[in-house]
Amino acid sequence: MPDELFRDNLNWLERCNPVLAGRIAELPDSPIVRVTPARSGAMTLAVNDLQLHSAYDPGSEAVKLAVRALESVRAGSVVVLLGVGLGHLALAIRERWSGALVVIEPDVAILRAAMQYLPLAQLGEAVIIATDKPPEAMAVLAKPVVEAGGWGKVVTVEHPPSLKLAANFFDGVTAGIRGRASNDTGPLGVLVVTPMYGGSLPIAKYCASAFERLGHRVEMLDNSIFDPARKLFANISRDRSHRGALERMLTALMSEAITARALDRAVDLVWLVAQSPMTVPVATELKKQGIPTGYWFVEEWQLLTYWQEWAPLFDYFFTIQRGSFLKALCDRGVRHAQHLPLAADPNLHRPLKLSAEELAEFGSETSHVGAGYRNRRHVFSGLAGFDFKLWGSDWDEPGLLSRVLQRDGARISTEDAVKIFNATAVNLNLHSSQFHDGVNPDGDYLNPRTYELAAAGAFQLVDHRSDLGEQFEPGKEIVTFTDAREIGPQIRYYLDHPDERMSIAEAARVRVLRDHTYDQRMTAAIEYIFGHETSRAGRRNPNHIENLIADAKDRPDLLALLGKMRGQGVVTLDDVIEQIRLNEGDLSEAETIFLLMFEFRKWAAEKDLV
């Protein structure tokens, strides 16, 4: 073993990435990573039975790959090498490229072998990333990308044999790069489709607000306006089949509106949540038009199983649960399924300064906001010793709970819920279950209340969930219980220790603002969707401003007009007219033509010709 070369490489890596250097120094050689001489005399590498370099002349092979990869790379780019192998390609690239270079290798054992046999110190100021988790790789990659001026500056170079070794990892990294680069090309047109009613209705609206804050142009189909019609069906007929037929017709109507609005507005993405309407013909038409669909299933998959028929309709399916659910989706033929936890909207879920009247109405030692599920009825009946208020709907025949049920079990608005959170000393957050009398021992996902309470700066006691530790630090940012018998003593303890209670609540709020907002969730969704599209949907759309500008290269007057709209993504005739009205001076020929088109469209609409 060339010990001196390894020491030189290790000294270099300590300057670039001291933590990684320490890992490699302590790592033993892997028995499945074999380094042998090639016929040219240079060293080559095999992992198990996979040869990572030429057995004849790995150096010449690397030069050919590097020359081909760098042909179209522009100054100022960030070259990202996916897979290091023994380092031949990385060194060939550095010899021909003096700009920013990032090398990503998920297998530290391979990187150790490379440091033993090739002078990787010649890579100079290259960034070396060694992790098998795409999000961690993306987080480290973000710094050199930001310094270079954005994700559109990234040029990926693949070491093909390395990609075979870790296909899923490199797919995740390349998708992340493509997805983030899509944000650099201007805003998207997003159509958000809401359900008619239910708990996912506000979530759809939170998504729409988040897309807007992220700078995208948002259209919203608010189907809650159809809910009164749905309720009237019960008075039209007592026959269940007749009511079902009417509801299907209503669903078809709402779904057709999706296609109409999506095409009229030339959107880049249709975003739906659980219970949003959709039909097979509409999903098929959207695919035909090249408009991707994203669906966020914010339900418990084993309880509400309509996903089995619906999930394959959508291009991208997001879930609040993973594990077995993601496997079940794969078995159903869903190609792109991704875990996306719930979140909070800090513009709504926030600390409030309440009046004395509001504190009197909404305040109590402890409270719960939510529907009357079986386990909640059982557990909350044992809180007679506390100043307890129960808020929410579906508490029919409340029994002992009738004395604490507020507003006769009326549904609580988001605004009032946030006031309750702020006015309550200890908020109880027991995840719903129809099959348990207490805590669901198999509970995994976190409900919206977990994030909303935290964002409001409110202290909460929440039942333990398997996903909780990844999203909050128990004991520091949130307090949990695993058995209903723990609730009473914990309430009493935190009522008696207000400073500790407030410290935990504030830590939870800091964590939510950092990691768990709808802005962050929608950013992740867009990056995932457009990371897996072959190109950004707007790039395929002829009405995307960049495509319009490219087509106008021979018309200076048209270029002058469209150039003022750069960065707007997909544009419509209305957008162009608005821009013309902002301009000063005489009309150009292009502006005159657009104004004539606008007037003709208005005339045709008045004559019912369009």
Secondary structure, DSSP 8 states (H G I E B T S, - for coil): --HHHHHHHHHHHHHH-HHHHHHHHH----TTEEEEE-TTSSEEEEETTEE-S-SS-HHHHHHHHHHHHHTT--TT-EEEEE--TTSHHHHHHHHH--SEEEEE-S-HHHHHHHHHHS-GGGGTT-EEE--S-HHHHHHHHHHHHHHHT-GGGEEEEE-HHHHHHTHHHHHHHHHHHHHHHHGGG---EEEEE--SSSTHHHHHHHHHHHHHHTT-EEEEE-GGGGHHHHHHHHHH-S-HHHHHHHHHHHHHHHHHHHHHHHHHTT-SEEEEETT----HHHHHHHHHTT--EEEEE-S-TTT--THHHHGGGSSEEEES--THHHHHHHHTT-S-EEE----B-TTTS------HHHHHHH-EEEEEES---HHHHHHHTT-TTS-EEEE-S---S-GGGGGTBGGGG----HHHHHHHHHHEEEEEE----SS-SS--TT--S--HHHHHHHHTT--EEEE--TTHHHHS-BTTTBEEESSGGGHHHHHHHHHH-HHHHHHHHHHHHHHHHHH-BHHHHHHHHHHHHHHHSSS-HHHHSTTBHHHHHHHTTT-HHHHHHHHTTTT--B--HHHHHHHHHH--SS--HHHHHHHHHHHHHHHHHHTT--
